[in-house]
Amino acid sequence: MSDITTVIELAGALSAAGGLGYAKGHAPRVFWSLAGLPVARVRFAATYHSTMDVCGLTVQPSRLRAFMVRNVARRQDVQPVPPKVRKVRGSFTGMRATLRLPAGLEPADVAAASERLRHAWGVHSVHVVETKPGFVELRMTGYDVLRRVKMPRRLPRGASGPMVVPVALREDGTAFVRDYTKIPHSLTLGANQSGKSMYQRNLITELAKLPVGLVGIDCKRGVEQRGYAPRLSALAVTPDEASSLLEALVGEMESRFDVLSTHGVSDLWALPVKVRPVPLVVLVDEVAELFLTAAKKDEERRDRMVMHMIRLAQMARAVGIYLEVCGQRFGSELGKGATMLRAQLTGRVVHRVNDKQTADMGLGDIAPEAVFAVTTIPPDRPGVAVAGDSSGGWSRIRTPEMSAADAVAICHEHAHLTPDIPALAPFRPAVPATTAPAGPSPLLKPGPVTE
């Protein structure tokens, strides 16, 4: 009987070990929750003081503390003081620890030691985020969350508002969001097969679920954006159409400024809801097609389009018109106005590129240290990118996989949210009857009936 019991116990132990081994490779969230997180918490608690001391993240105690140690505790060895741990909590992807920094330390000191902390505690990565003056949060990930992207259910703290959409996953396990009220215009760069189109699909499908107007400019005859036609308020598929559409957008911007002036406010979101125009997001695919010309006669049209885009980038934020510009390269070689326009696109997302110069174009002026991170993105991981903004912060992100058919289906599903904008009516794309969503849209006005 005892032999049978021993065999059963041994079989159970082997099954559990095999299950954990399988989970480590195929279900890392499960493995981390069952085994990785408990081990990491014990290691963190047991080695915290010594690790901080070795990494140079301790300071000499104050005179009062030293006096109390020598005269009350009766100890002559006064130990250096590390940051005080205020809170430690685990998650499905890692562990977070909130630290109170002592006088003499700053968040940059902790961030500089993040790689040493990662190895000391045996986690995949450590990211340092300043939550408020004197406090930092160590965001530790237990495994490579970008290998298989699974978007979190909750948005990061403070990421809320009428124009906030989750687009990708950061390497610290939080969602990367586009907040158009904070970063109104953005530039996305990347080589062919780098995942740039995947990023655009995720962005468009999330925007399609909001009560906003979407404007597409795709001078590759609409091969990328024509499928989103049911959810687009306007679409241009040739340079001539793009020139006319941009001119109409400038006119719409000026009319919205008249509305702001009439109501004595300086921002779209300060207007009463009844008179507030719908926000517009202008999606420009392959911006180089707007800059390049094949003949001398096209230069006037090009200069006009560039001028309109620069005006929109400089002023349109206040009236709720936002730019999402996409391309493979975007530098001074495109011609006059390219550098000026790029300077207005404060949000940057750079996928794998073919040369360091392209990475410099995207991130060199806002986060120079992120340029190296772009050049190390492997070609077998499409969708991985480096996202930065004008604050100088940056992080690695990866968008979840989404097929073109899924993106088109989501746009059809939310076609009823497409607003009717009179200034853009001539550019409203035609929706084939075989693919149009069932039922009329409550926001669309019927066109004139002709005999």
Helices and strands as residue ranges (DSSP letters): H 2-26, H 28-31, I 32-36, H 37-54, H 63-71, E 84-90, E 94-100, H 107-112, H 114-121, E 125-132, E 135-141, E 164-170, E 175-179, E 186-189, H 196-208, E 213-218, G 226-231, E 232-236, H 239-263, G 268-270, G 273-275, E 280-285, H 288-291, G 296-298, H 299-315, G 316-319, E 321-327, G 332-334, H 338-344, E 347-351, H 356-363, G 368-370, H 371-375, E 384-388, E 394-398, H 404-413, G 415-417, G 422-427
